Every structure is written in C-alpha cells, then in structure tokens.
C-alpha cells in the first residue's frame, strides 16, 4: 500500500477496525474516512464505513435525544409546570416531566 504523510493506509485501517470492534464508532468512522481520502478504492475500508454509517444512522434515529416531538412536548410540559409553580408562589424545586 502507498504511504501517505500520516502513516500507511493499512495501519489506519487496522486502527479503524479495532475501534469499530470496540464499539467506538465515531472514532472508527474518522479513521475509515482518512483511509478513503488517501485511497478511495481501499478494498476493506469502503464496505466497513458503509456498514458503520448505517449502524450510526439507525442508532441516531432511535435515540430519545433526537425524538423532536417528544423533546418539544416534554419541554412545553416543563415550562407549564414551572409557570404553575411560580403562580402558586412555590419555591424553585426539581420537577419530573417524564
């Protein structure tokens, strides 16, 4: 494999693959992308990056943080609870909006 300025593509691929196996997906993605920038047709990096991106996409779609409807509903509920407590003259306190 041709050397690039930051080390061999194979070494970067091995690092990406190791991170991928450890579940450190974002870090692995970055290394796969470095390999592919230097060698766009890298035999192993391309399919692994595609698989990793699909896995990240599915995880992102199912993550509660990215459920906009639930987030805005919960936020509105929190504002209403805070306003009601304020109008009732109650002290500041933790609220449960689940």
JOCOR-V71574 format. One record per backbone hydrogen bond with DSSP energy under -1.0 kcal/mol. CO is the residue of the C=O (numbers start at 1). NH is the residue of the N-H. E is the energy in kcal/mol with one decimal. If there is no record, write none. Layout:
BEGIN
co->CO nh->NH e->E
co->CO nh->NH e->E
END
This chain:
BEGIN
co->4 nh->7 e->-1.5
co->7 nh->4 e->-1.1
co->8 nh->12 e->-2.0
co->9 nh->13 e->-2.7
co->10 nh->14 e->-2.5
co->11 nh->15 e->-2.0
co->12 nh->16 e->-2.7
co->13 nh->17 e->-3.0
co->14 nh->18 e->-2.3
co->15 nh->19 e->-2.5
co->16 nh->20 e->-2.6
co->17 nh->21 e->-2.4
co->18 nh->22 e->-1.5
co->19 nh->24 e->-2.4
co->20 nh->23 e->-1.3
co->23 nh->25 e->-1.7
co->24 nh->28 e->-2.3
co->25 nh->29 e->-2.8
co->26 nh->30 e->-1.9
co->27 nh->31 e->-1.8
co->28 nh->32 e->-2.8
co->29 nh->33 e->-2.5
co->30 nh->34 e->-1.7
co->31 nh->35 e->-2.4
co->32 nh->36 e->-2.4
co->33 nh->37 e->-2.0
co->34 nh->38 e->-1.7
co->35 nh->39 e->-2.7
co->39 nh->42 e->-2.2
co->42 nh->46 e->-1.6
co->44 nh->48 e->-1.4
co->45 nh->49 e->-2.7
co->46 nh->50 e->-2.1
co->47 nh->51 e->-2.3
co->48 nh->52 e->-2.6
co->49 nh->53 e->-2.8
co->50 nh->54 e->-2.0
co->51 nh->55 e->-2.2
co->52 nh->56 e->-2.6
co->53 nh->57 e->-2.5
co->54 nh->58 e->-2.5
co->55 nh->59 e->-2.2
co->56 nh->60 e->-2.6
co->57 nh->61 e->-2.4
co->58 nh->62 e->-1.4
co->63 nh->66 e->-1.4
co->64 nh->67 e->-1.7
co->66 nh->68 e->-1.4
co->67 nh->71 e->-2.7
co->68 nh->72 e->-2.8
co->69 nh->73 e->-2.2
co->70 nh->74 e->-2.9
co->71 nh->75 e->-2.3
co->72 nh->76 e->-2.4
co->73 nh->77 e->-2.3
co->74 nh->78 e->-2.3
co->75 nh->79 e->-2.4
co->76 nh->80 e->-2.4
co->77 nh->81 e->-2.3
co->78 nh->82 e->-2.7
co->79 nh->83 e->-2.5
co->80 nh->84 e->-2.5
co->81 nh->85 e->-2.4
co->82 nh->86 e->-2.3
co->83 nh->87 e->-2.7
co->84 nh->88 e->-1.8
co->85 nh->90 e->-2.5
co->86 nh->89 e->-1.4
END
